[in-house]
């Protein structure tokens, strides 16, 4: 599809969501320019919202023929996007994925298409900047934007445009998406990394652009943050079981946190068993103090606590999934299901 222009490229913009009444209306409004410029259709795929999200979208869609609402009985994002592509993909060249709980520049979609056009990439991914409002959310945002929280992941910290193996999903050529089977609906989390593994294996190219990015709002309290990262850890373990793709070096360090914490319980027998746990906790809290003093960031110590929650939850979720007899049995007899 070389030689196309942003105006000639046909785009399917998809927003998978669940209970996003506070955000969905303004988000659709911000995407109005892209819908017009790209001659696109916007599809909201709802996983069974009960907070008025569906009614908001229905009322907007009733006034426009370029906005649609689909039901997503499986509720998870991977299934929702697959559903939208199955229903509308034949008519469009590119899939643009929008997260309901994020913010985007006005020219976000147009920039993605321009980058795909200029590079010939099959997928264009972006960096994700995390911001917060309340104290805990701000602290978590600082943690997720720091190397303590993200391990230096390029799609978290941003970098110059380059060919990549993985990034935050933004745009994908629908032909490539379909060729590898779409998202694996066994994955409620980490489905983007799993799909990127298959894209790379099939020879498709992923371009990380520095010309645009998205803003994400993290969980605002400790419980939801723990559950989110526990699910991320389980998703990463499922990737390992499915593709035998080992965690990167930056992931290996937090991966050890749950075993180290469990080992610390043996301190009742020998105090030395607690040394690795104390060293990890001291390193995290020390980083938080450095943020507070060196960067004059008053949220530094609380950011360290958020990072510790993320580390422990991710590690616990990973080992929970890896050691599950059901998952290990499934890995023995075949790969997880992929829904076209």
Buried (B, 14 or more C-beta within 10 A) or exposed (E): EEEBEBEEBBBBBBBBBBBBBBBBBEBBEBBBBBBEBBBBBBBBBBBEBEEBBBEBBEEBBEEEEBBBBBEBEBBBBBBBBBBBBBBBBEEBBBBBBBBBBBBBBEBBBBBBBBBBBBBEBBBBBBBBBBBBEEEBBBBBBBBBBBEBBBBEBBBBBBBEBEEBBBBBBBBBBBEBBBBBBBBBBBBBBBBBBBBBBBBBEEEBBBBBBEBBBBBBBBBBEBEEBBEBBBBBBBBBBBBBBBBEBEBEEEBEBBBBBBBBBBBBEEBEEEEEBBBBBEEBBEBBBEBBEBBBEEEEBEBBBBBBBBBBBBBBBBBBBBBBBBEBEEBEEBBEEEEBEBBE
